Amino acid sequence: MKMNKIFEKLNSINKFSKKVIIVGAIISVALCFIGLSILTYNKSFIQTISLYTLGTSLIYSAIVLFSEFTIGGLVMDFAGNLLQNHDD
């Protein structure tokens, strides 16, 4: 019941905001994959602290970037709806 309301609200987001969220998700997944690749390479072959730090930093940055794009897209949609429904 509540999930349907959430999906209805998410489907009512304008196209530009959806694209911002989707692009953010794609970039975040790519960064996370690069970070995981670096961590796997580090664990398998070299085992240096600098590569470990780089890999974990990329994964952390991917999570933060995804949340920023998602929140930014939702704020843009809210502001657009607010301006669109504003009576002069």
N, C-alpha and C positions, 0 to 999 in steps of 0.2 A: 504494500500500500504506500508506504513512505518512499520506497525506491522508485515507484512510478512517478511520484511528484518530483523527485530529484531529476529523473531522466527527462521529464517534461520541461523543467526549467533549463536544463542543459541544452535541450534541443531548440529552445527559443533564443539562444544566443545568436547575435548577428554573425554574418559570414566572416568579416574581417577578424573579429575576436576569436572565432574558431580556428582561423588560419594561424593566428599568433600562437595559440595554445598548441596546435599540431606541430608547427615549426619548432617551438620550444621543446616539445617532447622528442622530436627527431634528433635535435642537437644534443639533448641530454642523454639519450640512448647511445648516440655516437661517442660522446665523452666518456660515458660509463664503460662502454666496450673497450675504448682505448685504455682507460685506467685498469680494467681487468686484464687486458692483454699485457700491459707492463708488469702488473703484479705476478702474472703467471710466468712470464719470461724471467722475472727477477727470482722467483722461487725455484724455477727449474735450472737456471744456468749460472747467473752471476751472484746473486744474494748480497746486494749492497743496500745500505740504508737509504741512499739518495734515490734509487729507483723505487723503493718501497714508499718513500715519502711522496714522490711524484705520482705514483699510481693511486694512493689513497687521497691525495689532494684533488686529482681529477675526478674521482668518484664523488667526493664531497661537493665539488663544484658543480657536477652534473645534477645532483639532488637540489642544490640551492637554485641553479639556473632554471630547472623545471618548475619549481615553486614560484619563482619570480615571473616567468612567462605565464603561468596559469593565473596567478593573482592579477598580473597586469592585464591579461585578456578579459578577466571578469570585471575589473574596474573600468576598463574602456567600454565594455558593454553596458555597465550600469550608468556610466556618465552619458553615453550616447542615448540611452533610453530616457534618462532624466532630462536631457536637453531637448529631445524629440517631443516629450510630453509636457514640456513647460509652456504655460499659457502666458502670453505677453499682455 
